[in-house]
């Protein structure tokens, strides 16, 4: 038998419980845990991307420095005859033989006249500020050159100490990271041959 409200012709039913407003402590802790895990994963991915792009830009700069120096060495050649090695600190413009570059080691990288790469000479020309490297950026790079005398041996070369018609030059450019560790970025190796001119 149904009971009726006093002023109503509808039967009395129990009221449904109202939906709760708010979040339990357990739900809040779970949400924070999920956010923390995904946030740290996203942050790690972002840091890896930034480090990768930074290394790529350093490698591009190092490739340019290495190619420029290897081209310069290749253009000099190594004529037959005695070679007088330049004294320490001599600008590369005085180098007249490939062997002059043996053991060359310079930081920051310099041009043939011993001017630090990336510096501006306002009397010659000045690049737009957007095209200039940050002050001190190139000072973290190092140029190194190894020169070896080679003797052909079937399908390869042997390294020898006597004068030959072949040289192998290896230009290495490294970068000093924030911890002070030098990281080799680029190695450029070329084998050069002496061309004899006959009248």
Secondary structure, DSSP 8 states (H G I E B T S, - for coil): ---B-TT-SSB----------S--HHHHHHHHHHHHHHHHHHHHHHHHHHHHHHHHHHHHHHHHHHHHHHHHHHHH---SS------TT--GGG--SGGGGTT-EESS-B-TTS-BTT--BTTTB---GGGS--TTSGGGEEEEEEEEEEEEETTEEEEESS--SEEEEEEEEEEE-TTS-EEEEEEEEEEEE------
